[in-house]
Amino acid sequence: MEDTVWQKVQEHCKSDGYSTQNEFIAKAIMFCGYLQSEYTGDFLPKILGETLEAILSMFGDRIGKLLLKQAVEQNICNHIIASDTDIDAATYQQMRGMSHREVLRTNGQISFPEVLRQQNRF
């Protein structure tokens, strides 16, 4: 091998903590198997998986906090509407059932103008 290649081998052996140059060269050759492998999980470092897991965990925590804030705001709206509305339990249950069916039918894609038109028909 060329002198520059041997120099790189020596530098990497020292910086990566290999005890011998043979050990470093053997690991480098084994890594070439990555190029031929269909399953890269054997070659990806554990830290990558742990990092992705941590990122997803933080994302889940953030979504959970945002959903809590949204639920609080929705509950405030419920209290405001309930304090200003004269509606009996039977009518509420009827509206709840209708709303549930509508959400299922539209996959949650409900616009306020559409709901307003429906209420005006009643």
N, C-alpha and C positions, 0 to 999 in steps of 0.2 A: 504494500500500500504506500501511497505517497506520504511524505513527512507531514503535510498539513492534516491528513486524515488521522494519523497517529497522534498528532498534537490535540486534535479534537477529542479523540478517545481518552487521552490522559486527562484533559480538562473535565470532561463529563464524569469520569471515574471519581475524581476528587470531589466535584461539586455535588454529585448524586449519591455519594457514600458507598460506592462499590469497593470491595476489598481487592479485587483484581481486574485487570483489563479483560481477561477471559470471561469473567462474570458479566461485565458490561456488554461485550460483543455477543454473548449467548442470549442475553435479554433482548438486544436489538434485533437479532435474527428471529427470535420467537415473536417479536412484535410484527414482523413482516407477515405472519400468519393472519393478521387483521385484514390485510389487503385481499386475502383469499376467502375469508370467512363470511358466511351469510348471517351469522349471529354475532353482533358486535358486543353483546353484553359481557363476553369473556374478557374483552380488552378495555372496556371503559372503566375508568377508576371509580372506586366506591364513593369517593368524595363528590363526583358528579351526581350520582343518584341521591346522596344525602342532601346536596345543595338543592336539587329539584324538589325533593320532599319538603325541605324547609320553606322554599318559595311558595309551594302550593298550600302549605299549612298557614303561612301568613296571609295568603290570598283568601283562604277559607275564613280565617278569623276576621279579616276586613269585611268580607261580604256579610258575615254574621252580625257584626256591629252596625253595618248600614241597614240591614233588615230590621234590627231592633229599633233604630232611629225611625225608620219608616213606619213600623208598627205603632210607635208612640204617637207619631203625627196622625196616623189614621184613627187612633183611639181618641185623640183630641177632637178630630172632626166628628166622630161618632157622638161624643158628648155634646158638642155644640148643636148638632142636628137634632139629637134626642131632646134637648132642653127647649127647642123651639118648634117641635112637631107634635101634633096630636094624632097619634096612630095607635090603633089597638094591636094586640098580640097576634090576632088571626091575620090581619092585613100584613103585618111584618113577616109572618111565616110564609104567606103567599108570595110576597116580593122576594124573600130570600130564596125560595124554591125557583122562582122565575130567573133570578140572577144567577143561580148555580147552573141552571140549564143553559143560559145564554153564554156564560163563560166557557162551558164545555163545548158548546156549538161553535164558538168563534175562536177557540184556543186562546182566550184572554185578550183578543184584539178588539176591545170595545171602546168606542169613541163617545164622548159626552154628548155631542149633538144627536147621535143615534138614540141614546138613552132618553134624552129630552123629548125627541119625537115620539117615542113609545109612551112616555108618561103623559104627554098631551092627548094621546088617543084614549087614555083611561079617563 
